[in-house]
Amino acid sequence: MVAQILAIAIFLVMFFLIITEKFPRHWVTLVSAAMTILLVFVVGMQLDNHFFAKEYDSLSSIKKILNVHSIFTKDFWYAAGESESSGINWATILFIAGMMVMVEGMARVGFFRWLCMCLAKAVKYKVVPIFITFMLMSFALAMFIDSITVILFLAAVTVELSMMLKFNPVSMILAEIFCANLGGSATMCGDPPNIIIGTSLGYSFADFFLNTGLIAAICLIFTVIYFYFACRKSLVSEVAIDTTQFPKPSQAITDKTGFVLSCVIFAIAIVLLVTHSSTHLTVATIGLGVAVLTVISGIKHLKEIFGKLDYETLLFFVGLFVVVGGLEETGILELIARFIEKISGGNLYLMLGIIIWVSAIASAFIDNIPFAATMVPVIQNLAVTTGASFLPTMAYSLAIGTDIGGSATPIGASANVVGTSVAAKAGHPVGWGKYCKLCAPATVIVLLLSTIIIFIKYL
């Protein structure tokens, strides 16, 4: 009883502090993790054992939450089954870190800037074709690369092109943000919530690609149509532009040898992710392998590569997993699962609807990463009563809800914050009104489509 109250209190305070952004979010989760270990596992469980005749094993729970032992097992690196879902998911941490190293290596040699300039040149620097092309590219790249990185370079290039072609870049940047979040929902490595869901439940890249990927692809068609009609008037350039003076795409490449090696490493990463359910190489092995190859190929530029890594996000994950583990070990998540089952009355349509829409609404205002990490064990508990065969459907519904819901507001996903910040620095501030007017309707459209597709395909 005491342990449960303390676990809930710490989790709610952590969520509140993350939302208010008064403190760096990685410090918030790390301090919350320390408080969880001290107050929940040491103090709370001991009091419950003494006064309420519980049978908590504090030391065993702490070991399970820290989950360090899993790193030294064969299954962590080579396995066909599920990974450990309780406590710190080190496979997720290592995979994200490895992909970060690879992306920084690609950015260093100018890969992303070269790609954007090539596409712009291919459509003869016409604004509307660039608009549609960049939306499609944002979707495609976000399937394999973190959406934050995709938007960071794509928004910067969009601003540069807007100055050259004399148009307002805000609509294009917002469309790119939305497509990046949509593309991230298509694969296991596309968005952090998917990585958490996939590694915790033992799903492969192919599992996500054939399920959430299909849903995202269908929704992309409607997304492009919506943004085209909503934004076409703002993408008109009234000034004649001489495109012969524009820089060549090849000028974006800063290291030709490194460029070729980065392309090869990126291709290797994609092949390994697509085939890892067959090769049984875990995402931890793939992440570490990709990082090692990047380090070897850019051995002279390690300071530059590692200096730009987002260590704060990795620390954020570590603390987050501990706090959520506190909720799981004290039985709170099992109670939430029972509550969802009770209000849905065992109706799978209503249950999946709750998972999709509650996830989406929550992710529009709070970080979707802790929400996804919290909900994974919840849907596992739901599957115990509804049938294990429905667990994948619940997982894909959770992924769609958390990934797409974050697109509705400027703070719903990290990519939103990054993209609007780039626009603001270029002299084009984006307020809540402007953002929500364009992206909120698109979010509702995609969620409705996704819900219908899930009902038709799985039920």
LINGIWO-V52178 format. One record per residue. N is the residue number from 1. SS is DSSP state (@ for helix, = for strand, . for the rest). Layout:
[[N & SS] [N & SS]]
//
This chain:
[[1 & .] [2 & @] [3 & @] [4 & @] [5 & @] [6 & @] [7 & @] [8 & @] [9 & @] [10 & @] [11 & @] [12 & @] [13 & @] [14 & @] [15 & @] [16 & @] [17 & @] [18 & @] [19 & @] [20 & @] [21 & .] [22 & .] [23 & .] [24 & .] [25 & @] [26 & @] [27 & @] [28 & @] [29 & @] [30 & @] [31 & @] [32 & @] [33 & @] [34 & @] [35 & @] [36 & @] [37 & @] [38 & @] [39 & @] [40 & @] [41 & @] [42 & @] [43 & @] [44 & @] [45 & @] [46 & @] [47 & @] [48 & @] [49 & @] [50 & @] [51 & @] [52 & .] [53 & .] [54 & .] [55 & .] [56 & .] [57 & .] [58 & @] [59 & @] [60 & @] [61 & @] [62 & @] [63 & @] [64 & @] [65 & @] [66 & @] [67 & .] [68 & @] [69 & @] [70 & @] [71 & @] [72 & @] [73 & .] [74 & @] [75 & @] [76 & @] [77 & @] [78 & =] [79 & .] [80 & .] [81 & .] [82 & .] [83 & .] [84 & .] [85 & .] [86 & .] [87 & .] [88 & .] [89 & .] [90 & @] [91 & @] [92 & @] [93 & @] [94 & @] [95 & @] [96 & @] [97 & @] [98 & @] [99 & @] [100 & @] [101 & @] [102 & @] [103 & @] [104 & @] [105 & @] [106 & @] [107 & @] [108 & @] [109 & .] [110 & .] [111 & @] [112 & @] [113 & @] [114 & @] [115 & @] [116 & @] [117 & @] [118 & @] [119 & @] [120 & @] [121 & @] [122 & @] [123 & .] [124 & .] [125 & .] [126 & .] [127 & @] [128 & @] [129 & @] [130 & @] [131 & @] [132 & @] [133 & @] [134 & @] [135 & @] [136 & @] [137 & @] [138 & @] [139 & @] [140 & @] [141 & @] [142 & @] [143 & .] [144 & .] [145 & .] [146 & .] [147 & @] [148 & @] [149 & @] [150 & @] [151 & @] [152 & @] [153 & @] [154 & @] [155 & @] [156 & @] [157 & @] [158 & @] [159 & @] [160 & @] [161 & @] [162 & @] [163 & @] [164 & @] [165 & @] [166 & .] [167 & .] [168 & .] [169 & .] [170 & @] [171 & @] [172 & @] [173 & @] [174 & @] [175 & @] [176 & @] [177 & @] [178 & @] [179 & @] [180 & @] [181 & @] [182 & @] [183 & @] [184 & @] [185 & .] [186 & .] [187 & .] [188 & .] [189 & .] [190 & .] [191 & .] [192 & @] [193 & @] [194 & @] [195 & @] [196 & @] [197 & @] [198 & @] [199 & @] [200 & @] [201 & @] [202 & .] [203 & .] [204 & .] [205 & @] [206 & @] [207 & @] [208 & @] [209 & @] [210 & @] [211 & @] [212 & @] [213 & @] [214 & @] [215 & @] [216 & @] [217 & @] [218 & @] [219 & @] [220 & @] [221 & @] [222 & @] [223 & @] [224 & @] [225 & @] [226 & @] [227 & @] [228 & @] [229 & @] [230 & @] [231 & @] [232 & @] [233 & @] [234 & @] [235 & @] [236 & .] [237 & .] [238 & .] [239 & .] [240 & .] [241 & .] [242 & .] [243 & @] [244 & @] [245 & @] [246 & .] [247 & .] [248 & .] [249 & @] [250 & @] [251 & @] [252 & @] [253 & .] [254 & .] [255 & .] [256 & @] [257 & @] [258 & @] [259 & @] [260 & @] [261 & @] [262 & @] [263 & @] [264 & @] [265 & @] [266 & @] [267 & @] [268 & @] [269 & @] [270 & @] [271 & @] [272 & @] [273 & @] [274 & @] [275 & @] [276 & @] [277 & @] [278 & @] [279 & @] [280 & .] [281 & =] [282 & .] [283 & @] [284 & @] [285 & @] [286 & @] [287 & @] [288 & @] [289 & @] [290 & @] [291 & @] [292 & @] [293 & @] [294 & @] [295 & @] [296 & @] [297 & @] [298 & .] [299 & @] [300 & @] [301 & @] [302 & @] [303 & @] [304 & @] [305 & @] [306 & @] [307 & @] [308 & .] [309 & .] [310 & .] [311 & @] [312 & @] [313 & @] [314 & @] [315 & @] [316 & @] [317 & @] [318 & @] [319 & @] [320 & @] [321 & @] [322 & @] [323 & @] [324 & @] [325 & @] [326 & @] [327 & @] [328 & @] [329 & @] [330 & .] [331 & .] [332 & @] [333 & @] [334 & @] [335 & @] [336 & @] [337 & @] [338 & @] [339 & @] [340 & @] [341 & @] [342 & @] [343 & @] [344 & @] [345 & .] [346 & .] [347 & .] [348 & @] [349 & @] [350 & @] [351 & @] [352 & @] [353 & @] [354 & @] [355 & @] [356 & @] [357 & @] [358 & @] [359 & @] [360 & @] [361 & @] [362 & @] [363 & @] [364 & .] [365 & .] [366 & .] [367 & .] [368 & @] [369 & @] [370 & @] [371 & @] [372 & @] [373 & @] [374 & @] [375 & @] [376 & @] [377 & @] [378 & @] [379 & @] [380 & @] [381 & @] [382 & @] [383 & @] [384 & @] [385 & @] [386 & @] [387 & .] [388 & @] [389 & @] [390 & @] [391 & @] [392 & @] [393 & @] [394 & @] [395 & @] [396 & @] [397 & @] [398 & @] [399 & @] [400 & @] [401 & @] [402 & @] [403 & @] [404 & @] [405 & @] [406 & .] [407 & .] [408 & .] [409 & .] [410 & .] [411 & .] [412 & .] [413 & .] [414 & @] [415 & @] [416 & @] [417 & @] [418 & @] [419 & @] [420 & @] [421 & @] [422 & @] [423 & @] [424 & @] [425 & @] [426 & .] [427 & .] [428 & .] [429 & .] [430 & .] [431 & .] [432 & @] [433 & @] [434 & @] [435 & @] [436 & @] [437 & @] [438 & @] [439 & @] [440 & @] [441 & @] [442 & @] [443 & @] [444 & @] [445 & @] [446 & @] [447 & @] [448 & @] [449 & @] [450 & @] [451 & @] [452 & @] [453 & @] [454 & @] [455 & @] [456 & @] [457 & @] [458 & @] [459 & .]]
//
